[in-house]
Amino acid sequence: MSLGHHFGVVISRMPHMTYVRTVLASKDCRFLCSACYANCWGVQRRHGETVWLCSRCTDLKDNGLEPGPRLFNTQPSRQLRVGEQLRSPKGVWTVTSSERVKTPEDGIPQEACMYVLTRDNGHKEEWRGRDMADFHLIPNAFEHITGERCAELGSALTAAGLLWEDNGRQDTPRRLKYTATYPRGRQWSIRPVPPLDFDPWQPSNLWRAVCAAPRDQSPVMTARALADYIRELPA
């Protein structure tokens, strides 16, 4: 990897990608993502490609999804089931009624999905499926944590030079825990984020680390970013 500083930006060249970000002294400088057009602190370009993407769009592309502007509705194409949970700007909701009904549209009967959603405080609202653009489905039972994701975390911790072990509960992700030791003795507990904290538009942001002494907690991050966070944080 090679590093360079040019007029307030840092350029990192690696075998698979080139990453450009601003430095603190140039905090008013922003880059424009070629896919979602967001203003961001840094952009990256994969080897052999010409477009510069923000970290979110890069994450989407790495996971086989189409990078671009963020959509709010991430519901499945099927009808929602009773008991499934959704997140909206107003909180977390549970589907307590789900049915197909005939509704008149310009005098012509049309079939629509109608739902009753109940919030944690007991408040209920009735919604028609096509009007639920601000809701997205929360995955059930840690289905976002796979064997491949666990292997990815282990590889990232090893590549960062960290000593680590897990409790062998990859088959039960809600009980899965990794322990990583910083070269200077600082110990971190790493767990997968619960479904409520999983963002389907950042599908690789799956892990959070906590250090007991001194007390510290990482943001929800990708495996590689989390390993770098632990390695680079001052003791």
C-alpha positions as CSV (number, residue, x, y, z in Angstrom):
1,M,0.0,0.0,0.0
2,S,1.3,3.5,-0.8
3,L,0.2,6.8,0.8
4,G,0.3,10.3,-0.5
5,H,-0.8,13.7,0.7
6,H,-2.0,16.1,-1.9
7,F,-3.6,19.5,-1.2
8,G,-5.5,18.5,1.9
9,V,-6.4,14.9,0.9
10,V,-4.9,11.6,1.6
11,I,-4.6,9.1,-1.2
12,S,-4.2,5.4,-0.3
13,R,-3.3,3.0,-3.2
14,M,-3.8,-0.7,-2.5
15,P,-3.7,-3.7,-4.9
16,H,-7.5,-3.9,-5.2
17,M,-8.5,-0.3,-4.8
18,T,-7.6,3.4,-4.4
19,Y,-9.1,5.3,-1.5
20,V,-9.2,9.2,-1.3
21,R,-10.3,11.1,1.8
22,T,-10.0,14.6,3.2
23,V,-7.9,15.6,6.1
24,L,-9.1,17.6,9.1
25,A,-7.6,20.8,7.8
26,S,-9.8,20.5,4.7
27,K,-13.0,19.7,6.5
28,D,-15.0,21.8,4.1
29,C,-13.9,19.6,1.2
30,R,-16.3,16.9,0.0
31,F,-16.3,14.2,-2.7
32,L,-19.3,13.2,-4.8
33,C,-20.2,9.5,-5.0
34,S,-20.8,8.6,-8.7
35,A,-23.7,6.3,-7.8
36,C,-25.8,7.9,-5.1
37,Y,-24.5,11.5,-5.6
38,A,-23.9,11.9,-1.8
39,N,-21.3,14.4,-0.5
40,C,-18.9,12.4,1.6
41,W,-15.5,12.6,3.3
42,G,-13.9,9.8,1.2
43,V,-14.5,7.8,-2.0
44,Q,-12.9,4.6,-3.3
45,R,-12.3,3.1,-6.8
46,R,-11.9,-0.6,-7.4
47,H,-9.0,-1.7,-9.5
48,G,-9.9,-1.8,-13.2
49,E,-13.0,0.4,-12.7
50,T,-13.5,4.1,-13.4
51,V,-16.3,5.1,-11.0
52,W,-15.6,6.6,-7.5
53,L,-18.0,5.3,-4.8
54,C,-18.8,6.1,-1.2
55,S,-18.3,3.4,1.4
56,R,-22.0,2.5,1.4
57,C,-22.3,2.1,-2.3
58,T,-19.0,0.1,-2.3
59,D,-20.5,-2.2,0.4
60,L,-23.7,-2.7,-1.7
61,K,-21.7,-3.6,-4.8
62,D,-19.5,-6.0,-2.9
63,N,-22.7,-7.8,-1.7
64,G,-24.1,-8.1,-5.2
65,L,-26.6,-5.2,-4.8
66,E,-27.0,-2.2,-7.1
67,P,-25.3,0.9,-5.7
68,G,-27.3,4.1,-5.9
69,P,-29.5,6.5,-3.9
70,R,-30.8,5.0,-0.7
71,L,-34.4,3.7,-0.7
72,F,-36.4,3.7,2.4
73,N,-38.6,0.7,1.7
74,T,-36.8,-2.7,1.9
75,Q,-39.8,-4.9,2.1
76,P,-40.1,-8.3,0.3
77,S,-42.2,-8.6,-2.8
78,R,-44.5,-11.1,-0.9
79,Q,-47.3,-10.1,1.5
80,L,-46.0,-9.4,5.0
81,R,-46.8,-12.0,7.7
82,V,-48.3,-11.5,11.1
83,G,-45.5,-11.2,13.7
84,E,-42.9,-9.7,11.4
85,Q,-41.3,-6.4,12.5
86,L,-40.7,-3.3,10.5
87,R,-38.7,-0.2,11.2
88,S,-39.8,3.3,10.2
89,P,-38.7,6.9,11.3
90,K,-41.3,6.6,14.0
91,G,-40.0,3.4,15.6
92,V,-40.4,-0.3,15.5
93,W,-43.7,-1.9,14.5
94,T,-45.1,-5.4,14.6
95,V,-47.5,-6.7,11.9
96,T,-50.6,-7.7,13.9
97,S,-53.0,-8.1,10.9
98,S,-52.3,-8.9,7.3
99,E,-54.9,-9.4,4.6
100,R,-55.7,-8.8,1.0
101,V,-58.8,-6.7,0.3
102,K,-60.6,-5.3,-2.8
103,T,-60.4,-1.5,-3.0
104,P,-61.9,0.7,-5.7
105,E,-59.4,2.6,-7.8
106,D,-61.0,5.0,-10.3
107,G,-64.1,2.9,-10.1
108,I,-62.3,-0.4,-10.9
109,P,-61.8,-2.9,-8.0
110,Q,-58.2,-3.6,-7.3
111,E,-56.6,-6.0,-4.8
112,A,-54.3,-4.5,-2.1
113,C,-52.5,-5.6,1.0
114,M,-53.8,-4.0,4.2
115,Y,-51.9,-4.2,7.4
116,V,-52.5,-3.3,11.0
117,L,-49.1,-2.3,12.6
118,T,-48.6,-2.0,16.4
119,R,-45.8,0.0,17.9
120,D,-44.0,-1.0,21.2
121,N,-46.2,1.4,23.2
122,G,-49.4,-0.3,21.9
123,H,-50.3,2.4,19.4
124,K,-51.9,0.9,16.3
125,E,-52.2,2.2,12.7
126,E,-53.7,0.8,9.5
127,W,-51.6,0.9,6.4
128,R,-52.0,-0.1,2.8
129,G,-48.9,-1.9,1.4
130,R,-48.1,0.5,-1.4
131,D,-48.1,3.5,1.0
132,M,-45.4,2.0,3.3
133,A,-42.4,3.6,1.6
134,D,-40.8,4.6,5.0
135,F,-40.9,1.0,6.4
136,H,-38.4,-1.7,6.0
137,L,-38.4,-5.3,7.2
138,I,-36.2,-6.3,10.2
139,P,-34.6,-9.7,9.5
140,N,-35.6,-12.6,11.9
141,A,-33.3,-14.8,14.0
142,F,-30.0,-13.3,13.0
143,E,-30.3,-14.6,9.5
144,H,-27.9,-11.8,8.4
145,I,-25.1,-13.6,10.2
146,T,-23.8,-16.5,8.1
147,G,-20.8,-18.8,8.2
148,E,-19.2,-16.8,5.4
149,R,-19.6,-13.6,7.5
150,C,-18.0,-15.3,10.5
151,A,-15.1,-16.5,8.4
152,E,-14.7,-12.9,7.0
153,L,-14.4,-11.5,10.5
154,G,-11.8,-14.2,11.5
155,S,-9.7,-13.4,8.4
156,A,-9.9,-9.7,9.1
157,L,-8.8,-10.0,12.7
158,T,-5.9,-12.3,11.7
159,A,-4.8,-9.9,8.9
160,A,-4.8,-7.1,11.4
161,G,-2.3,-9.0,13.6
162,L,-4.8,-9.5,16.5
163,L,-5.0,-12.6,18.7
164,W,-8.5,-13.8,18.8
165,E,-10.8,-16.7,19.6
166,D,-14.5,-17.4,19.4
167,N,-16.9,-19.4,21.6
168,G,-17.8,-21.8,18.8
169,R,-21.5,-20.8,18.5
170,Q,-21.6,-19.9,14.8
171,D,-24.7,-22.1,14.6
172,T,-26.5,-19.9,17.2
173,P,-25.5,-16.3,16.2
174,R,-27.4,-14.6,19.0
175,R,-24.9,-16.3,21.4
176,L,-21.9,-15.9,19.2
177,K,-19.0,-14.0,20.7
178,Y,-15.4,-13.3,19.7
179,T,-12.6,-12.1,21.9
180,A,-9.8,-10.1,20.3
181,T,-6.7,-8.9,22.1
182,Y,-4.9,-5.7,21.1
183,P,-1.1,-6.0,20.8
184,R,-0.7,-4.0,24.0
185,G,-3.0,-6.2,26.0
186,R,-6.4,-4.4,25.6
187,Q,-9.2,-7.0,25.2
188,W,-12.3,-6.6,23.1
189,S,-15.5,-8.5,23.0
190,I,-17.1,-8.7,19.5
191,R,-20.7,-9.6,18.9
192,P,-23.0,-9.6,15.8
193,V,-25.5,-6.8,15.8
194,P,-29.1,-7.9,16.6
195,P,-31.7,-7.7,13.8
196,L,-33.0,-4.4,15.1
197,D,-29.7,-2.7,14.4
198,F,-29.0,-4.4,11.0
199,D,-29.2,-2.0,8.1
200,P,-30.1,-3.8,4.8
201,W,-28.5,-1.0,2.9
202,Q,-25.2,-1.5,4.6
203,P,-25.2,-5.3,4.6
204,S,-21.6,-5.8,5.7
205,N,-22.0,-3.6,8.8
206,L,-22.6,-6.5,11.1
207,W,-20.2,-6.3,14.1
208,R,-19.8,-4.2,17.3
209,A,-16.9,-4.4,19.7
210,V,-16.8,-3.5,23.4
211,C,-13.8,-3.0,25.6
212,A,-14.4,-3.2,29.4
213,A,-11.2,-1.4,30.6
214,P,-10.9,1.3,29.6
215,R,-14.6,1.4,28.7
216,D,-15.1,1.8,24.9
217,Q,-17.6,0.7,22.3
218,S,-17.2,0.8,18.5
219,P,-19.8,1.8,16.0
220,V,-21.5,-1.0,14.0
221,M,-18.9,-1.8,11.4
222,T,-17.7,-4.2,8.7
223,A,-15.3,-6.9,9.6
224,R,-12.3,-5.2,8.1
225,A,-13.1,-1.8,9.4
226,L,-13.6,-3.2,12.9
227,A,-10.3,-5.0,12.9
228,D,-8.6,-1.7,11.8
229,Y,-10.5,0.2,14.5
230,I,-9.2,-2.2,17.3
231,R,-5.7,-2.2,15.9
232,E,-5.3,1.5,15.4
233,L,-7.0,2.8,18.6
234,P,-4.5,4.1,21.1
235,A,-3.9,2.0,24.2
